[in-house]
Amino acid sequence: VAAGIALVAEALLAGLEKIPTVHLTSGVGTTLGTAALLAHEIATRAGRPTKIARAYADKHEVSSFIGNPKRAAQKLGWSAKISFDVGFRRLVKSLEDAANAAQLPP
């Protein structure tokens, strides 16, 4: 996703005035429940067990979304290179590294 954002910035800096809406997604759906289970697993392995609170989406909330990466590929030459699972784990690791570097408590 960071590479896609960088491509958008480069296009704007190159003088492109308008960029169409693009989805920087893999096109593979992931539920919030799956994301919560992954976060729970990572936290538990790190010695910080969590609880998952289950709730149903209200009528005004989005219950699911699967982005279509086709326009990002066409307009920016971008495509997802890693899975949600790997990306999420990398995000958690980078946040932990930043917290450790700043000497923040877990």
VMD Tcl script that builds the backbone (N, CA, C; Angstrom):
set m [mol new atoms 318]
animate dup $m
set s [atomselect $m all]
$s set {name element resname resid chain x y z} {
  {N N VAL 1 A 0.836 -1.188 0.000}
  {CA C VAL 1 A 0.000 0.000 0.000}
  {C C VAL 1 A 0.878 1.248 0.000}
  {N N ALA 2 A 1.962 1.221 0.763}
  {CA C ALA 2 A 2.854 2.379 0.807}
  {C C ALA 2 A 3.390 2.696 -0.585}
  {N N ALA 3 A 3.717 1.673 -1.362}
  {CA C ALA 3 A 4.210 1.892 -2.723}
  {C C ALA 3 A 3.132 2.530 -3.588}
  {N N GLY 4 A 1.878 2.140 -3.406}
  {CA C GLY 4 A 0.773 2.739 -4.149}
  {C C GLY 4 A 0.590 4.204 -3.808}
  {N N ILE 5 A 0.694 4.529 -2.538}
  {CA C ILE 5 A 0.587 5.931 -2.105}
  {C C ILE 5 A 1.738 6.733 -2.694}
  {N N ALA 6 A 2.926 6.145 -2.726}
  {CA C ALA 6 A 4.082 6.825 -3.315}
  {C C ALA 6 A 3.857 7.073 -4.806}
  {N N LEU 7 A 3.254 6.129 -5.512}
  {CA C LEU 7 A 2.962 6.314 -6.934}
  {C C LEU 7 A 1.964 7.449 -7.162}
  {N N VAL 8 A 0.980 7.553 -6.282}
  {CA C VAL 8 A 0.019 8.661 -6.370}
  {C C VAL 8 A 0.749 9.986 -6.176}
  {N N ALA 9 A 1.610 10.062 -5.164}
  {CA C ALA 9 A 2.365 11.289 -4.898}
  {C C ALA 9 A 3.250 11.645 -6.090}
  {N N GLU 10 A 3.915 10.664 -6.667}
  {CA C GLU 10 A 4.774 10.913 -7.825}
  {C C GLU 10 A 3.964 11.445 -9.005}
  {N N ALA 11 A 2.784 10.873 -9.230}
  {CA C ALA 11 A 1.924 11.337 -10.328}
  {C C ALA 11 A 1.501 12.782 -10.103}
  {N N LEU 12 A 1.155 13.123 -8.879}
  {CA C LEU 12 A 0.758 14.500 -8.566}
  {C C LEU 12 A 1.937 15.460 -8.740}
  {N N LEU 13 A 3.113 15.053 -8.284}
  {CA C LEU 13 A 4.299 15.894 -8.427}
  {C C LEU 13 A 4.699 16.065 -9.888}
  {N N ALA 14 A 4.371 15.081 -10.716}
  {CA C ALA 14 A 4.691 15.139 -12.139}
  {C C ALA 14 A 3.701 16.018 -12.908}
  {N N GLY 15 A 2.682 16.523 -12.204}
  {CA C GLY 15 A 1.755 17.435 -12.839}
  {C C GLY 15 A 0.375 16.887 -13.129}
  {N N LEU 16 A 0.146 15.634 -12.830}
  {CA C LEU 16 A -1.194 15.079 -13.023}
  {C C LEU 16 A -2.127 15.755 -12.030}
  {N N GLU 17 A -3.145 16.415 -12.547}
  {CA C GLU 17 A -4.021 17.199 -11.673}
  {C C GLU 17 A -5.086 16.372 -10.993}
  {N N LYS 18 A -5.510 15.311 -11.633}
  {CA C LYS 18 A -6.605 14.530 -11.077}
  {C C LYS 18 A -6.284 13.045 -11.206}
  {N N ILE 19 A -6.402 12.349 -10.110}
  {CA C ILE 19 A -6.200 10.902 -10.113}
  {C C ILE 19 A -7.532 10.267 -9.753}
  {N N PRO 20 A -7.975 9.299 -10.543}
  {CA C PRO 20 A -9.251 8.670 -10.219}
  {C C PRO 20 A -9.154 7.872 -8.914}
  {N N THR 21 A -10.276 7.634 -8.326}
  {CA C THR 21 A -10.304 6.814 -7.120}
  {C C THR 21 A -9.768 5.428 -7.444}
  {N N VAL 22 A -8.834 4.956 -6.632}
  {CA C VAL 22 A -8.285 3.612 -6.796}
  {C C VAL 22 A -8.348 2.892 -5.460}
  {N N HIS 23 A -8.436 1.596 -5.516}
  {CA C HIS 23 A -8.419 0.772 -4.307}
  {C C HIS 23 A -7.045 0.117 -4.219}
  {N N LEU 24 A -6.292 0.460 -3.193}
  {CA C LEU 24 A -4.993 -0.175 -2.970}
  {C C LEU 24 A -5.234 -1.418 -2.121}
  {N N THR 25 A -5.847 -2.396 -2.757}
  {CA C THR 25 A -6.223 -3.646 -2.096}
  {C C THR 25 A -5.825 -4.822 -2.973}
  {N N SER 26 A -5.857 -6.003 -2.388}
  {CA C SER 26 A -5.545 -7.210 -3.155}
  {C C SER 26 A -6.742 -7.733 -3.927}
  {N N GLY 27 A -7.933 -7.306 -3.529}
  {CA C GLY 27 A -9.143 -7.852 -4.125}
  {C C GLY 27 A -9.617 -9.111 -3.418}
  {N N VAL 28 A -8.889 -9.506 -2.383}
  {CA C VAL 28 A -9.264 -10.675 -1.576}
  {C C VAL 28 A -9.896 -10.155 -0.291}
  {N N GLY 29 A -11.094 -10.594 0.002}
  {CA C GLY 29 A -11.798 -10.112 1.182}
  {C C GLY 29 A -11.221 -10.644 2.485}
  {N N THR 30 A -11.239 -9.813 3.484}
  {CA C THR 30 A -10.855 -10.184 4.844}
  {C C THR 30 A -11.896 -9.587 5.780}
  {N N THR 31 A -12.473 -10.405 6.610}
  {CA C THR 31 A -13.482 -9.886 7.537}
  {C C THR 31 A -12.810 -9.245 8.746}
  {N N LEU 32 A -13.558 -8.400 9.433}
  {CA C LEU 32 A -13.032 -7.823 10.670}
  {C C LEU 32 A -12.781 -8.919 11.695}
  {N N GLY 33 A -13.606 -9.956 11.674}
  {CA C GLY 33 A -13.408 -11.082 12.588}
  {C C GLY 33 A -12.075 -11.770 12.348}
  {N N THR 34 A -11.732 -11.973 11.080}
  {CA C THR 34 A -10.447 -12.591 10.748}
  {C C THR 34 A -9.290 -11.697 11.184}
  {N N ALA 35 A -9.432 -10.391 10.952}
  {CA C ALA 35 A -8.388 -9.453 11.376}
  {C C ALA 35 A -8.250 -9.455 12.896}
  {N N ALA 36 A -9.386 -9.515 13.609}
  {CA C ALA 36 A -9.350 -9.538 15.078}
  {C C ALA 36 A -8.669 -10.806 15.577}
  {N N LEU 37 A -8.967 -11.946 14.959}
  {CA C LEU 37 A -8.323 -13.205 15.360}
  {C C LEU 37 A -6.815 -13.158 15.128}
  {N N LEU 38 A -6.404 -12.568 14.023}
  {CA C LEU 38 A -4.980 -12.435 13.740}
  {C C LEU 38 A -4.312 -11.523 14.769}
  {N N ALA 39 A -4.951 -10.395 15.078}
  {CA C ALA 39 A -4.409 -9.486 16.093}
  {C C ALA 39 A -4.319 -10.182 17.448}
  {N N HIS 40 A -5.341 -10.957 17.788}
  {CA C HIS 40 A -5.363 -11.703 19.051}
  {C C HIS 40 A -4.204 -12.708 19.099}
  {N N GLU 41 A -3.997 -13.408 18.000}
  {CA C GLU 41 A -2.905 -14.391 17.934}
  {C C GLU 41 A -1.548 -13.714 18.119}
  {N N ILE 42 A -1.332 -12.607 17.433}
  {CA C ILE 42 A -0.060 -11.892 17.537}
  {C C ILE 42 A 0.155 -11.381 18.963}
  {N N ALA 43 A -0.881 -10.799 19.548}
  {CA C ALA 43 A -0.774 -10.264 20.914}
  {C C ALA 43 A -0.509 -11.373 21.923}
  {N N THR 44 A -1.187 -12.497 21.773}
  {CA C THR 44 A -1.016 -13.619 22.695}
  {C C THR 44 A 0.410 -14.156 22.623}
  {N N ARG 45 A 0.930 -14.311 21.413}
  {CA C ARG 45 A 2.307 -14.797 21.248}
  {C C ARG 45 A 3.320 -13.828 21.838}
  {N N ALA 46 A 2.969 -12.545 21.856}
  {CA C ALA 46 A 3.868 -11.530 22.420}
  {C C ALA 46 A 3.692 -11.393 23.928}
  {N N GLY 47 A 2.837 -12.251 24.515}
  {CA C GLY 47 A 2.633 -12.196 25.959}
  {C C GLY 47 A 1.652 -11.129 26.391}
  {N N ARG 48 A 0.837 -10.657 25.459}
  {CA C ARG 48 A -0.173 -9.638 25.767}
  {C C ARG 48 A -1.546 -10.138 25.314}
  {N N PRO 49 A -2.094 -11.114 26.032}
  {CA C PRO 49 A -3.379 -11.677 25.606}
  {C C PRO 49 A -4.483 -10.621 25.559}
  {N N THR 50 A -5.379 -10.804 24.631}
  {CA C THR 50 A -6.477 -9.860 24.434}
  {C C THR 50 A -7.806 -10.612 24.448}
  {N N LYS 51 A -8.873 -9.874 24.505}
  {CA C LYS 51 A -10.203 -10.430 24.368}
  {C C LYS 51 A -10.831 -9.843 23.118}
  {N N ILE 52 A -11.596 -10.651 22.432}
  {CA C ILE 52 A -12.294 -10.182 21.245}
  {C C ILE 52 A -13.756 -9.976 21.603}
  {N N ALA 53 A -14.240 -8.771 21.393}
  {CA C ALA 53 A -15.657 -8.462 21.628}
  {C C ALA 53 A -16.378 -8.573 20.289}
  {N N ARG 54 A -17.335 -9.464 20.214}
  {CA C ARG 54 A -18.074 -9.657 18.959}
  {C C ARG 54 A -19.330 -8.798 18.961}
  {N N ALA 55 A -19.577 -8.180 17.822}
  {CA C ALA 55 A -20.773 -7.353 17.676}
  {C C ALA 55 A -21.183 -7.365 16.211}
  {N N TYR 56 A -22.449 -7.207 15.966}
  {CA C TYR 56 A -22.954 -7.143 14.604}
  {C C TYR 56 A -22.923 -5.699 14.124}
  {N N ALA 57 A -22.719 -5.507 12.831}
  {CA C ALA 57 A -22.701 -4.168 12.261}
  {C C ALA 57 A -24.099 -3.555 12.328}
  {N N ASP 58 A -24.141 -2.286 12.679}
  {CA C ASP 58 A -25.402 -1.554 12.619}
  {C C ASP 58 A -25.769 -1.332 11.155}
  {N N LYS 59 A -27.013 -0.941 10.912}
  {CA C LYS 59 A -27.486 -0.744 9.545}
  {C C LYS 59 A -26.673 0.306 8.794}
  {N N HIS 60 A -26.158 1.305 9.496}
  {CA C HIS 60 A -25.410 2.377 8.839}
  {C C HIS 60 A -23.917 2.059 8.684}
  {N N GLU 61 A -23.455 0.914 9.164}
  {CA C GLU 61 A -22.048 0.547 9.090}
  {C C GLU 61 A -21.801 -0.419 7.936}
  {N N VAL 62 A -20.625 -0.359 7.398}
  {CA C VAL 62 A -20.230 -1.284 6.338}
  {C C VAL 62 A -19.882 -2.618 6.987}
  {N N SER 63 A -20.546 -3.676 6.558}
  {CA C SER 63 A -20.265 -4.982 7.154}
  {C C SER 63 A -19.186 -5.737 6.388}
  {N N SER 64 A -18.976 -5.367 5.126}
  {CA C SER 64 A -17.909 -6.005 4.361}
  {C C SER 64 A -17.520 -5.106 3.188}
  {N N PHE 65 A -16.283 -5.226 2.752}
  {CA C PHE 65 A -15.789 -4.472 1.614}
  {C C PHE 65 A -14.658 -5.257 0.981}
  {N N ILE 66 A -14.740 -5.427 -0.316}
  {CA C ILE 66 A -13.639 -6.035 -1.066}
  {C C ILE 66 A -13.303 -5.051 -2.176}
  {N N GLY 67 A -12.161 -4.419 -2.060}
  {CA C GLY 67 A -11.757 -3.453 -3.070}
  {C C GLY 67 A -11.366 -4.130 -4.368}
  {N N ASN 68 A -11.525 -3.405 -5.455}
  {CA C ASN 68 A -11.136 -3.900 -6.768}
  {C C ASN 68 A -9.834 -3.209 -7.174}
  {N N PRO 69 A -8.739 -3.958 -7.245}
  {CA C PRO 69 A -7.442 -3.339 -7.526}
  {C C PRO 69 A -7.187 -3.048 -9.009}
  {N N LYS 70 A -8.147 -3.333 -9.881}
  {CA C LYS 70 A -7.938 -3.211 -11.325}
  {C C LYS 70 A -7.529 -1.794 -11.745}
  {N N ARG 71 A -8.217 -0.763 -11.230}
  {CA C ARG 71 A -7.900 0.611 -11.633}
  {C C ARG 71 A -6.516 1.026 -11.127}
  {N N ALA 72 A -6.132 0.567 -9.950}
  {CA C ALA 72 A -4.788 0.881 -9.436}
  {C C ALA 72 A -3.724 0.296 -10.353}
  {N N ALA 73 A -3.990 -0.891 -10.875}
  {CA C ALA 73 A -3.049 -1.511 -11.811}
  {C C ALA 73 A -3.012 -0.740 -13.125}
  {N N GLN 74 A -4.189 -0.353 -13.629}
  {CA C GLN 74 A -4.262 0.369 -14.904}
  {C C GLN 74 A -3.668 1.766 -14.821}
  {N N LYS 75 A -4.027 2.515 -13.797}
  {CA C LYS 75 A -3.643 3.923 -13.708}
  {C C LYS 75 A -2.271 4.153 -13.085}
  {N N LEU 76 A -1.871 3.269 -12.167}
  {CA C LEU 76 A -0.614 3.479 -11.436}
  {C C LEU 76 A 0.423 2.385 -11.659}
  {N N GLY 77 A 0.007 1.273 -12.253}
  {CA C GLY 77 A 0.915 0.141 -12.381}
  {C C GLY 77 A 1.157 -0.555 -11.052}
  {N N TRP 78 A 0.219 -0.389 -10.115}
  {CA C TRP 78 A 0.366 -0.944 -8.761}
  {C C TRP 78 A -0.425 -2.233 -8.615}
  {N N SER 79 A 0.133 -3.166 -7.877}
  {CA C SER 79 A -0.602 -4.372 -7.477}
  {C C SER 79 A -0.091 -4.814 -6.120}
  {N N ALA 80 A -0.942 -5.495 -5.393}
  {CA C ALA 80 A -0.558 -5.999 -4.074}
  {C C ALA 80 A 0.552 -7.033 -4.234}
  {N N LYS 81 A 1.547 -6.929 -3.394}
  {CA C LYS 81 A 2.687 -7.855 -3.458}
  {C C LYS 81 A 2.692 -8.867 -2.315}
  {N N ILE 82 A 1.959 -8.558 -1.242}
  {CA C ILE 82 A 1.932 -9.458 -0.095}
  {C C ILE 82 A 0.493 -9.649 0.368}
  {N N SER 83 A 0.262 -10.693 1.103}
  {CA C SER 83 A -1.076 -10.995 1.612}
  {C C SER 83 A -1.417 -10.096 2.802}
  {N N PHE 84 A -2.692 -10.039 3.135}
  {CA C PHE 84 A -3.133 -9.280 4.307}
  {C C PHE 84 A -2.433 -9.785 5.555}
  {N N ASP 85 A -2.357 -11.099 5.710}
  {CA C ASP 85 A -1.737 -11.710 6.890}
  {C C ASP 85 A -0.297 -11.224 7.060}
  {N N VAL 86 A 0.482 -11.319 6.000}
  {CA C VAL 86 A 1.888 -10.900 6.062}
  {C C VAL 86 A 1.990 -9.393 6.300}
  {N N GLY 87 A 1.176 -8.620 5.606}
  {CA C GLY 87 A 1.201 -7.171 5.775}
  {C C GLY 87 A 0.826 -6.740 7.179}
  {N N PHE 88 A -0.180 -7.394 7.746}
  {CA C PHE 88 A -0.615 -7.071 9.103}
  {C C PHE 88 A 0.490 -7.386 10.103}
  {N N ARG 89 A 1.125 -8.539 9.935}
  {CA C ARG 89 A 2.227 -8.911 10.831}
  {C C ARG 89 A 3.394 -7.920 10.714}
  {N N ARG 90 A 3.677 -7.475 9.486}
  {CA C ARG 90 A 4.750 -6.484 9.286}
  {C C ARG 90 A 4.383 -5.157 9.949}
  {N N LEU 91 A 3.126 -4.757 9.838}
  {CA C LEU 91 A 2.680 -3.521 10.470}
  {C C LEU 91 A 2.864 -3.592 11.983}
  {N N VAL 92 A 2.434 -4.690 12.583}
  {CA C VAL 92 A 2.578 -4.853 14.039}
  {C C VAL 92 A 4.053 -4.811 14.423}
  {N N LYS 93 A 4.899 -5.491 13.670}
  {CA C LYS 93 A 6.332 -5.506 13.965}
  {C C LYS 93 A 6.924 -4.106 13.874}
  {N N SER 94 A 6.537 -3.357 12.842}
  {CA C SER 94 A 7.097 -2.008 12.699}
  {C C SER 94 A 6.614 -1.089 13.819}
  {N N LEU 95 A 5.372 -1.250 14.263}
  {CA C LEU 95 A 4.868 -0.463 15.389}
  {C C LEU 95 A 5.596 -0.825 16.679}
  {N N GLU 96 A 5.844 -2.129 16.872}
  {CA C GLU 96 A 6.596 -2.558 18.053}
  {C C GLU 96 A 8.014 -1.999 18.019}
  {N N ASP 97 A 8.649 -2.059 16.844}
  {CA C ASP 97 A 10.011 -1.535 16.711}
  {C C ASP 97 A 10.054 -0.041 17.008}
  {N N ALA 98 A 9.061 0.692 16.508}
  {CA C ALA 98 A 9.003 2.137 16.755}
  {C C ALA 98 A 8.793 2.427 18.235}
  {N N ALA 99 A 7.922 1.653 18.883}
  {CA C ALA 99 A 7.671 1.843 20.312}
  {C C ALA 99 A 8.922 1.533 21.120}
  {N N ASN 100 A 9.640 0.472 20.735}
  {CA C ASN 100 A 10.869 0.122 21.440}
  {C C ASN 100 A 11.938 1.193 21.243}
  {N N ALA 101 A 12.028 1.732 20.025}
  {CA C ALA 101 A 13.018 2.775 19.755}
  {C C ALA 101 A 12.705 4.046 20.543}
  {N N ALA 102 A 11.427 4.314 20.739}
  {CA C ALA 102 A 11.028 5.495 21.509}
  {C C ALA 102 A 10.920 5.187 22.999}
  {N N GLN 103 A 11.189 3.938 23.351}
  {CA C GLN 103 A 11.115 3.452 24.729}
  {C C GLN 103 A 9.719 3.670 25.322}
  {N N LEU 104 A 8.699 3.343 24.509}
  {CA C LEU 104 A 7.324 3.430 24.969}
  {C C LEU 104 A 6.921 2.109 25.605}
  {N N PRO 105 A 6.085 2.126 26.614}
  {CA C PRO 105 A 5.626 0.857 27.213}
  {C C PRO 105 A 4.722 0.111 26.230}
  {N N PRO 106 A 4.685 -1.231 26.301}
  {CA C PRO 106 A 3.843 -2.006 25.364}
  {C C PRO 106 A 2.362 -1.742 25.581}
}
mol reanalyze $m
mol bondsrecalc $m
mol representation Tube
mol addrep $m
